[in-house]
């Protein structure tokens, strides 16, 4: 038995779903299993490279043994096709003395760059798991789309209860009027889990890019969380939509939690499962039909369809590995107005293959922008 940490006068021995309490007179220990299979070995970044970009696998989950990021090293990630969050799992300790960067990007000047001719400013990309900003005079992507952001962690927030797992990062900004630089990308989302300890003496950032974008999500899970570094998931300027930061551990040391104020982190009493689904059962939500017209593409979390309609619209949605009864949300962004969100009917069918639908009315001569479907979180099975 390795990576055993003292917490009380009780031994916690975890094997699958079975937890046995053995009352002992010796110092007590807790054991947490991150779920890493260690296939990627040790991630040791000792400063030979100052910038390291890690491509994400299709499910976004990276299985390491140990992780060490030296001071002066900045790690970024290449988003996968489905724009999943980043999940870094380790069988041993994680030490972050450098920087992990999941910040949303600012808007950029793209005039005369194909395919954006005629547009002066383009929206910045979101961090992995976050959402892209709207191009000039368009609303941004994501559940908020320039209007919302993930709810901050607190004792009553379902976003931070142990039975729920977040699936997305921050919403982006937009420039629905003539404001050229307001369309920053949303902050990304990351879970770092260790069967040992996590020490952050450097920086983890999932901030929104430039104006009106929202912060992303940072979640650390281990037996012990410590260090004197900083984690931030703050919003961009001119808005008050920070992301969420959640720490889950038996023991906290150092000043990491006190240093992190934007937003203030929520500290859980015990670590929970890092990845609540099997590798081949990643939750998926897909818009399959819009007004009886099939939607091409396989994007998930969230899918998009650029459409023009002038009547009552029915949207059909298929799900995979989403619990029956889950409420899927549907959003559309007609030109000239803000994001409009409506809940769909509860998912029916089965956990493996479900369906739901939603309706909304689009006025005549209104162009419908990005159409998106998502769910904020799913319960741990």
Residue, then its C-alpha position, 0 to 999 in steps of 0.5 A: x500500500x503506497x501514498x498513505x496519508x494520516x488524517x485521524x484514528x481511523x484507517x480507510x481502506x478503499x476497494x471498489x465501492x467497498x469502504x471498511x473502517x478499522x479502528x486502530x490505536x496507531x496514527x490513521x491514514x486515508x487512501x485515495x485512488x485517482x484512477x490513473x493507469x500510469x500508461x503515459x509514465x512520468x511527466x517531468x518538465x525540468x526546464x529544458x523547454x520553457x513552453x510545452x504544449x500537450x495534445x489532448x486525447x479524444x476523451x481528454x484524460x491523461x494517465x500519468x505516474x507522477x507530474x513535475x512542472x519546474x519553475x519557468x515552464x508553461x504548459x498549454x494543451x491542444x484541444x481535441x475535436x469535442x473540446x473536452x476539459x483537461x483531466x490529468x491523473x497521476x498515481x503518485x505526487x503532482x508538483x507544479x512549480x511552473x504554470x498551467x495555462x488554460x486561459x481564454x484568448x483575447x479577440x484578434x484583428x483578422x481583417x482580410x484573413x480568409x474566411x473572415x474577409x469583411x470582418x475586422x475583429x474575430x473572437x478569441x478561442x476559449x481554453x480547452x473545455x471553454x468556448x470561443x468568442x463571437x466575431x465582430x457584432x456577434x454573440x459569443x458561444x457557450x451556455x452564457x454567450x456574453x450573458x452567463x458563467x458557471x456558478x461560483x462554488x459555495x456550500x449550497x451550490x450544486x456545482x460543488x456538491x460531491x455528487x455532481x461533476x462539471x463538464x464544461x469551462x467558461x462562456x465567451x464574450x461577444x460584440x453584438x454592437x460595434x465593440x470590436x474587442x469585447x469577444x474574448x474566449x472563456x476560460x478552460x476547464x481542468x481536473x488534476x487528481x493524484x493518488x498521492x499529493x498535489x503541491x502548487x507553488x506556481x500558477x494554474x490559470x483558467x481566466x476569461x480572455x479580455x472583456x465580457x468573457x467568463x472564468x473557467x473551472x479548476x478542480x484539484x483532487x488528492x489526499x493532500x493539497x498544498x503549496x504556496x502558489x496561486x490558482x485563478x479562474x476569474x472573468x474578463x474585464x467589464x463583467x462579474x462572471x468568475x468561474x469555479x475552483x474546487x479543492x478536494x482533499x483530506x489534508x490542506x497545507x500551505x497558503x494555496x487556498x488563501x492566495x486564491x481569491x478570484x473566485x474563492x475556492x471551495x474546499x471539500x472534506x474528502x476527495x471524490x472520483x476524478x472521472x465519473x465515467x468509463x473511458x468508452x462511456x464519455x457523455x455526449x449530447x448531439x443535436x440530430x435534427x432541427x425542424x426535421x432537417x438532419x444536422x451533420x457533424x459529430x460535435x459534442x459538448x456543445x454541437x452547433x448548427x448555423x441556421x435561418x428560420x422564421x417559425x416555430x422550431x423543433x430541435x431533436x437531441x440524442x444523448x449517450x451515457x447521460x442519465x435518464x431524466x437529465x434536463x438538457x438546455x438549448x440556446x440560440x442567439x438571434x441576431x440583434x438580441x441576446x442568448x435565449x435559453x430554454x430547457x428541453x424535456x427530460x431525457x428518455x430512453x436509456x443511459x446508453x442511448x437517450x433522446x429529448x427535444x425542445x422548441x422555440x419560436x424565431x420571428x420572421x426575418x431573424x437570422x439564427x446564430x449558433x444553436x447549442x445544447x448542453x447539460x451543466x453537470x452529471x451525477x457520479x454513477 
